[in-house]
């Protein structure tokens, strides 16, 4: 893959670190993942793990799963973010909701210039977009700090606490019942 120009390599001493050669390859990989058939769950443990990952999990350092998709859509409806031609911008209400009401520190996550402030990331379970970039990471970090989400020590799955459900309803208009209905209506 390196010889074909798909991977770039960085050498640090005797170690080599590989990454995708360009951001378009990440997008391509996500599109190919959409075509891959889902593997059937064959055990109760597997079903519980899949259910937990489907509801809420981290995707790298940002919120994903059904709740991540719902938050992204809610942020757009509330005009906190704008989405045009697949590009995400900060809407005129971002400072009010995110900074003043929720206390999200976006500046702490903007240090890496290779990372966009906000971008869409295709969710592999919901097959719709969730929010990534510095904004997605800052928001997820803050929701964990607020106690809305609890990280599982050995997986990417996140548990939504009772305070979390109350907060999602208050600030984002997302209820457990509405989320369950949306998930049921999604194509397999």
N, C-alpha and C positions, 0 to 999 in steps of 0.2 A: 504494500500500500504506500510505503514511503517512496519507493522507486517510481510509482505511478503518479506521484505528486498529490496524493490524497491526504497524507500525513506530513506534518512538519516535526522536526526533532530539535530539541534543545539539549545540549550537553553541559553537564555540571560535574566536573571531575570524571569519575568513572561511571556516573549514572546518566541515563538518557531518558528524557521525558518527551512523550509523544502527544500531539494534539492534532485536531483537524486542521488542515492547511488553510481553510477559509470558512467564514460563517455560513456560506451557502451549502456546504457539505452537511452541517448540522440540520439545516432545514430539509435537505434531501433525505437524510437519515430518518427524520421524523415522518416525512411523507411515505417512505418505504414501510415504516412501522405500521402505518394505517392499513396497508395492504396485507400485512401478515395476519394469518388467522389466529384467533385467541386460543390458547391451550385450555383444554377442559380441566376443571377442578375435580380431583379424585378423592379428596378426603375432607373431613370436617375441619381439621386444622387449616388446610389449604383454602377452604371456603371462607373461614373467619379472617384469614390473612388477606385474601383478595378483597373481601368486603371492607376491611379497615383501610387498605390502600386505596380503594376506589372512593371512599368518602373523603378522607383527608390525609395528605402526605406531603412531604417536601419533595420538590423536584430541584435538585442541587440545593439552593438555599432559599427557595421561594415556595409559596403555598400552591399546592396542586390538588387534584382530585375534584370531586363534585363540588366541594365547598370553594375551592380555588376558582373554578369556572364561574360559580355563582357570584363570588366577590368581584371578579373581573367584570362580569355583565352588570352588576349593581353599580360599580364605580363609573361605568360608562353612562348608565341611566341617570345617575346623580350628577353627571357632568364633572366628575373629579378627574377623569381621563377622557381623552378624545381618541378615536380610532379612525384613521383615514388611509386608505390604500395599504392596510396592514401595518401602518406605523402608529405608534402610540405617543400621544403628547399629553402634557398636564393641562387639565381643564381649568376654568376660572374658579372652580370651587375646591381645588385640591388643598389649598392652604387651610381653609376653614375646617374641613372634615379631618384630614389626615394629621395636620400639625396641631391645630388648636383643640380639637375634640379628642383625638386618639393619642396625641403625643408622639407621632411617628417622626423619628430623626432621619430624614432622607439624606442629609449632608454627611452623616457618618458612613453611608454606603456609596457615596459618589466618588471616592478616591481613585478607583481604578478607571483610567481613561479608556481602556479597551471595552469596558462594559457600558452599554447604553443606560440612560436614566430609566427608561421603561421600554419594554418590548413584549410582544405576544409570544407565548410558548404553547405549542399544541399539546393538549392533555391526552395521554394514551388511553385512559379509561373512558373519559367522556367524549373524546374525539371533538372537543371544542377547545377554545383558547383559555388559558389562565395568564396571569400577569407575571412577567419576569423582569430582569434588570435590577437596577439599584432600588427602584421603588418597590418591586415585588419582594426583594430581600428585606428591606427596611420594614415593610408592613408585616411580614411574617415574623420577624424578630420581635416587633412590638406586640403582636397578638400572643406570642408565647410569654413575653414579660407580663402582660396583663392577666395571664392565667386563663385565657380563652382556649388555648391549645396546650396539650401536654405531649411532649415528645416521648416515644417509646425508645428505650435504650438500645435495642438491637435492630430496629428497622427504620424505614423512612416514614412509617405510619404515624399519624397524629391523632390523638383523642380530642374530641371537642367537649369541653367541660360544660356544666350547666350555666356558668357565667358566660361562657363562650356563646352558647345558643342565645342567651338573653342579649348579648352584645351584637351578635350578627343580626338579630331581629331589630334592635334599636337603631343601629347605625347603617345597616345595609339592607334592611327589609327582607332578610332571609330567614325563613322558619324551617324547622326540621320537616314539617309536613309538606311544605311547598317543594323542598329539595327532594324529598322522596317521590313526589308526583313527577317532577322533572326528570328524574333518573329513570323512572318506569317508562316514560314516553320516548326515551332515547332508543335509536336503532341499535341492534346488537352488533 
